[in-house]
Amino acid sequence: MSLRVIAALSAGLGFAGAAQAEAPKVVADITPVHSLVAQVMEGAGTPDLLIAPGASPHGYAMRPSEAAALEAADLVFWIGEGLTPWLEGSIASLAEDAHVIALLGAGETRVLPFREGIAFDEHGDHDLGHDDHAHDDHGHDDHGHAHDGADPHAWLDPANARIWLDVIADELAEHDPENAALYKANSAAVQAEIAALQADIAKQIAPLRDVPFLVFHDAYQYFEARFDIAAAGAIALGDAADPGPARVAALRDMSEELDIVCVFSEPQFDPKLVRTVFGDDVGHGVLDPLASDVAPGPSLYPEILRGMARALTGCLGPQD
């Protein structure tokens, strides 16, 4: 029996009547947000998901059913325009009567600025050249957001997710006071589950803190910061930008200098690019910040964190 069910039962028989109240119509932008909202609403209702699993949130054409859900929404939870700039206009035109919550600016959310270049921190002095993608380092890139603003991948910090659960519960309670106790109990139970998972992952990740690795593009610093690991750099800033010749040469030099153990691609990218750049000299792994192989719903968010930990330990840990 999950902590959410136990919390709901322990809150009293009042839930039996309260949970029959009609829940607000709620829409979430991406699968991690949808999962958090679904966990809070469990027992009262189910949110709608705007962006289909596996699709890039940075550019997306909504289906008619998704647009209709947005138009009917009472509440809209989204990361913010930094992740889905195209969605801002759709919300304004289709959900003008809805209450809209941008989670990136909600509560005490920890927000990090974008890192610049493809080599991070103390590794940033590598000569990366000025190839045909060099402009990506200074303005709008193919990733769909400017690199002089806030990094929107904040759901990869479980501490942010726990903050958002309270924000979600408070907003739902305000719009649906009859189910307020259920929302608050669910939020508290899920926060406890995520805190326990965070502690488990911290132990799992601890031996990897000094193991150097590269990522395909810079989307993981919230996870890195929370668990005290650090990518040495990224192959490309944009999620559709292949590195040019000068960048490839610099990456190879950096890989040799730092003794890179693993390079991580993502499900939507052809892993052949990593092999082309690095050959078989380093390990190859896959990081999935959206758990694209998991069905949308309450269980997806914790699976994102577990999947990240599995991928990192599988490629960076001791090899048999």
C-alpha positions as CSV (number, residue, x, y, z in Angstrom):
1,M,0.0,0.0,0.0
2,S,1.5,3.4,-1.0
3,L,2.1,6.2,1.3
4,R,-0.5,8.2,-0.6
5,V,-3.2,5.7,0.2
6,I,-2.2,5.4,3.8
7,A,-2.2,9.2,4.2
8,A,-5.6,9.4,2.6
9,L,-7.0,6.7,4.8
10,S,-5.5,8.1,8.0
11,A,-6.9,11.6,7.3
12,G,-10.4,10.4,8.3
13,L,-13.6,9.2,6.9
14,G,-14.4,12.7,5.6
15,F,-12.4,11.8,2.5
16,A,-15.1,9.3,1.4
17,G,-17.6,12.1,0.9
18,A,-15.1,14.8,-0.1
19,A,-13.5,12.8,-2.9
20,Q,-16.9,12.6,-4.6
21,A,-16.7,16.3,-5.4
22,E,-16.0,17.2,-9.0
23,A,-12.3,18.0,-9.4
24,P,-11.2,21.0,-11.4
25,K,-10.2,20.4,-15.1
26,V,-6.4,20.5,-14.9
27,V,-3.8,20.5,-17.7
28,A,0.0,19.9,-17.4
29,D,2.5,20.7,-20.1
30,I,5.1,17.9,-19.9
31,T,5.1,14.4,-18.5
32,P,7.1,15.1,-15.3
33,V,4.7,17.9,-14.3
34,H,1.7,15.8,-15.3
35,S,3.0,13.0,-13.1
36,L,3.4,15.3,-10.1
37,V,-0.1,16.7,-10.6
38,A,-1.5,13.2,-11.1
39,Q,-0.1,12.1,-7.8
40,V,-1.6,15.0,-5.9
41,M,-5.0,14.5,-7.6
42,E,-5.1,10.8,-7.1
43,G,-8.5,9.9,-5.6
44,A,-10.1,13.0,-6.9
45,G,-9.4,13.3,-10.6
46,T,-6.9,13.0,-13.4
47,P,-5.0,15.8,-15.2
48,D,-4.7,16.1,-19.0
49,L,-1.3,16.1,-20.7
50,L,-0.6,18.6,-23.4
51,I,2.7,17.4,-24.9
52,A,2.7,13.8,-26.0
53,P,5.3,11.4,-24.6
54,G,8.5,11.4,-26.6
55,A,7.9,14.7,-28.3
56,S,10.2,17.6,-27.8
57,P,8.7,20.3,-25.6
58,H,10.7,23.0,-27.3
59,G,8.6,22.9,-30.4
60,Y,5.3,21.1,-30.7
61,A,2.0,21.3,-32.6
62,M,-0.9,20.4,-30.3
63,R,-3.5,17.9,-31.4
64,P,-7.1,19.0,-31.5
65,S,-7.8,17.0,-28.3
66,E,-4.9,18.7,-26.5
67,A,-6.0,22.1,-27.6
68,A,-9.6,21.3,-26.5
69,A,-8.3,20.2,-23.0
70,L,-6.4,23.5,-22.7
71,E,-9.5,25.5,-23.7
72,A,-11.6,23.7,-21.1
73,A,-9.0,23.9,-18.3
74,D,-9.6,25.5,-14.9
75,L,-5.9,25.2,-13.9
76,V,-2.8,25.0,-16.1
77,F,0.5,23.9,-14.6
78,W,3.6,24.4,-16.8
79,I,7.3,24.9,-16.4
80,G,7.2,28.2,-18.1
81,E,8.0,29.9,-21.4
82,G,11.7,29.1,-21.0
83,L,11.0,25.5,-21.8
84,T,8.0,25.8,-24.1
85,P,8.0,29.3,-25.6
86,W,5.4,28.3,-28.2
87,L,2.9,27.4,-25.5
88,E,2.6,30.9,-24.0
89,G,0.5,32.2,-26.9
90,S,-1.7,29.1,-26.9
91,I,-2.4,29.5,-23.2
92,A,-3.3,33.2,-23.7
93,S,-5.7,32.4,-26.5
94,L,-7.2,29.1,-25.5
95,A,-7.1,29.2,-21.7
96,E,-7.8,32.8,-21.0
97,D,-10.2,31.9,-18.2
98,A,-7.9,29.4,-16.5
99,H,-5.6,30.0,-13.6
100,V,-2.0,29.5,-14.9
101,I,0.9,28.5,-12.7
102,A,4.5,28.6,-14.1
103,L,6.3,26.3,-11.8
104,L,9.8,27.6,-12.6
105,G,8.9,30.8,-10.7
106,A,6.8,29.2,-8.0
107,G,7.5,29.1,-4.3
108,E,11.2,28.6,-3.3
109,T,12.1,26.8,-6.6
110,R,15.9,26.5,-7.0
111,V,16.6,28.1,-10.4
112,L,20.0,27.8,-12.1
113,P,21.4,29.9,-15.0
114,F,22.5,28.2,-18.2
115,R,26.1,27.2,-18.3
116,E,28.0,28.6,-21.3
117,G,30.1,26.7,-23.8
118,I,30.5,23.0,-24.2
119,A,33.1,22.7,-21.4
120,F,31.8,23.6,-17.9
121,D,33.3,25.2,-14.8
122,E,37.1,24.9,-14.6
123,H,37.1,23.1,-17.9
124,G,35.8,26.1,-19.7
125,D,39.3,27.3,-21.0
126,H,39.4,24.7,-23.8
127,D,39.7,26.2,-27.3
128,L,36.5,25.0,-28.8
129,G,37.0,26.8,-32.1
130,H,34.5,28.9,-34.1
131,D,32.7,26.3,-36.3
132,D,29.4,26.6,-38.0
133,H,27.5,26.1,-34.7
134,A,29.6,28.6,-32.6
135,H,26.7,31.1,-32.5
136,D,24.8,28.5,-30.3
137,D,27.0,29.5,-27.4
138,H,25.7,33.1,-27.2
139,G,22.1,33.4,-28.2
140,H,19.1,31.4,-29.2
141,D,20.0,27.8,-30.1
142,D,18.1,24.9,-31.5
143,H,17.2,24.0,-28.0
144,G,14.5,26.6,-28.1
145,H,15.6,29.0,-25.4
146,A,18.3,31.7,-24.7
147,H,21.4,30.7,-22.8
148,D,21.5,34.0,-20.9
149,G,18.4,33.0,-18.9
150,A,17.2,30.4,-16.4
151,D,17.8,26.7,-17.2
152,P,14.2,25.3,-17.3
153,H,15.0,21.7,-16.6
154,A,14.3,22.2,-12.9
155,W,12.2,19.1,-12.5
156,L,15.5,17.1,-12.4
157,D,16.1,18.4,-8.9
158,P,13.8,16.3,-6.6
159,A,13.9,19.1,-4.0
160,N,12.1,21.3,-6.6
161,A,9.6,18.6,-7.2
162,R,8.8,18.5,-3.5
163,I,8.3,22.3,-3.5
164,W,6.0,22.1,-6.5
165,L,3.9,19.4,-4.9
166,D,2.9,21.9,-2.2
167,V,2.2,24.6,-4.9
168,I,0.1,22.1,-6.8
169,A,-1.8,21.0,-3.7
170,D,-2.5,24.6,-2.6
171,E,-3.8,25.6,-6.0
172,L,-6.0,22.6,-6.3
173,A,-7.3,23.1,-2.7
174,E,-8.2,26.7,-3.5
175,H,-10.2,25.7,-6.6
176,D,-11.6,22.6,-5.0
177,P,-11.9,23.1,-1.2
178,E,-14.0,19.9,-0.7
179,N,-11.0,17.8,-1.7
180,A,-8.4,20.1,0.0
181,A,-7.6,17.5,2.7
182,L,-7.0,14.8,0.1
183,Y,-4.7,17.1,-2.0
184,K,-2.7,18.1,1.1
185,A,-2.4,14.5,2.3
186,N,-1.3,13.2,-1.2
187,S,1.3,16.0,-1.4
188,A,2.8,15.2,1.9
189,A,2.9,11.5,1.2
190,V,4.6,12.0,-2.2
191,Q,7.1,14.4,-0.7
192,A,8.1,11.7,1.7
193,E,8.4,9.2,-1.1
194,I,10.6,11.5,-3.1
195,A,12.7,12.4,-0.1
196,A,13.4,8.7,0.5
197,L,14.2,8.1,-3.1
198,Q,16.5,11.1,-3.1
199,A,18.4,9.7,-0.2
200,D,18.7,6.3,-1.9
201,I,20.0,7.9,-5.1
202,A,22.5,10.0,-3.2
203,K,24.0,6.8,-1.8
204,Q,24.0,5.2,-5.2
205,I,25.6,8.2,-6.9
206,A,28.2,9.0,-4.2
207,P,31.0,6.8,-5.6
208,L,30.7,8.5,-9.0
209,R,31.4,12.1,-7.8
210,D,34.9,12.3,-9.3
211,V,34.2,10.3,-12.4
212,P,34.4,12.6,-15.5
213,F,31.6,12.3,-18.2
214,L,30.1,14.3,-21.0
215,V,26.4,14.8,-21.9
216,F,24.9,15.4,-25.3
217,H,23.5,18.8,-24.4
218,D,23.3,20.8,-21.1
219,A,20.1,19.6,-19.6
220,Y,21.2,17.9,-16.4
221,Q,22.8,20.4,-14.1
222,Y,19.8,20.3,-11.6
223,F,20.4,16.6,-11.1
224,E,24.1,17.1,-11.0
225,A,23.9,19.9,-8.4
226,R,21.5,18.0,-6.2
227,F,23.6,14.8,-6.1
228,D,27.1,16.5,-6.2
229,I,28.3,15.2,-9.5
230,A,29.3,17.2,-12.5
231,A,29.4,16.7,-16.2
232,A,32.7,18.0,-17.7
233,G,30.8,19.5,-20.7
234,A,28.3,18.9,-23.5
235,I,28.7,17.9,-27.1
236,A,26.2,20.5,-28.2
237,L,24.1,23.2,-26.5
238,G,21.1,22.7,-28.8
239,D,19.1,19.5,-28.8
240,A,19.2,19.5,-32.6
241,A,22.7,20.9,-33.2
242,D,25.4,18.5,-34.3
243,P,28.9,19.7,-33.5
244,G,31.0,21.1,-36.2
245,P,34.6,19.9,-37.0
246,A,36.4,22.4,-34.7
247,R,34.1,21.4,-31.8
248,V,34.6,17.7,-32.5
249,A,38.4,18.1,-32.4
250,A,38.1,20.1,-29.1
251,L,35.8,17.4,-27.6
252,R,38.3,14.7,-28.5
253,D,41.1,16.7,-26.9
254,M,39.1,17.3,-23.8
255,S,38.1,13.7,-23.5
256,E,41.7,12.6,-23.6
257,E,42.9,15.3,-21.2
258,L,40.1,14.7,-18.6
259,D,40.1,10.9,-19.1
260,I,36.3,10.9,-19.8
261,V,34.8,7.6,-18.8
262,C,31.4,7.9,-20.5
263,V,29.5,10.1,-23.0
264,F,25.7,10.2,-22.7
265,S,23.3,10.7,-25.5
266,E,19.5,10.9,-25.3
267,P,16.7,8.7,-26.7
268,Q,15.8,11.1,-29.5
269,F,19.4,11.3,-30.8
270,D,21.2,8.9,-33.0
271,P,24.0,7.3,-30.8
272,K,26.1,6.9,-33.9
273,L,27.1,10.6,-33.4
274,V,28.7,9.8,-30.1
275,R,30.5,6.8,-31.6
276,T,31.6,8.9,-34.6
277,V,33.1,11.6,-32.3
278,F,34.7,9.4,-29.6
279,G,34.9,5.9,-31.2
280,D,35.2,3.1,-28.7
281,D,37.6,4.9,-26.4
282,V,34.9,5.9,-23.9
283,G,31.7,4.3,-22.6
284,H,28.3,5.2,-24.2
285,G,25.1,5.7,-22.2
286,V,21.7,7.2,-22.5
287,L,20.1,9.8,-20.2
288,D,16.3,10.4,-20.5
289,P,15.1,13.5,-18.6
290,L,11.5,12.7,-19.6
291,A,11.4,8.9,-19.0
292,S,10.0,8.6,-22.5
293,D,9.6,4.8,-22.2
294,V,7.3,5.1,-19.2
295,A,3.6,5.6,-19.5
296,P,2.4,9.0,-18.4
297,G,0.9,9.0,-14.9
298,P,1.7,9.0,-11.2
299,S,4.6,6.6,-11.4
300,L,6.5,8.5,-14.1
301,Y,8.3,11.2,-12.1
302,P,10.1,8.8,-9.7
303,E,11.0,6.7,-12.7
304,I,12.8,9.7,-14.2
305,L,15.1,9.9,-11.1
306,R,15.6,6.1,-11.0
307,G,16.4,6.0,-14.7
308,M,18.9,8.8,-14.4
309,A,20.6,7.0,-11.5
310,R,20.6,3.7,-13.3
311,A,22.2,5.2,-16.5
312,L,24.9,7.0,-14.6
313,T,25.9,4.1,-12.4
314,G,25.7,1.7,-15.4
315,C,28.2,3.7,-17.4
316,L,30.3,5.4,-14.8
317,G,30.5,2.7,-12.2
318,P,32.9,-0.2,-12.0
319,Q,32.6,-2.4,-15.1
320,D,32.6,-6.2,-14.9
